Amino acid sequence: VMSQEGFPSSGVRRVRDVEPAAQQWRVGGAPADVNHTRIIDVAWPEAGVQEQLLSGYERIASGRIDDLGPDDFGVVPLNSVE
């Protein structure tokens, strides 16, 4: 689950920002770092995996998001149902 943004931040493909505190046009609940995910929720069949996927990354406390690479963010793999 993500929230669509009509006027996204630089480098973001129409996914609304998630901030530590909710604001007008911003979702709240993010940790105080620059590289948290904009994913709000993940439906995962095994217990505990969702929490690990959304919080299992090395937090970067400050800096510009544009200076970070793909390995600086959490990874959510594709989940296929057969």
Order of alpha helices (4+ residues) and beta strands (2+ residues): beta-beta-alpha
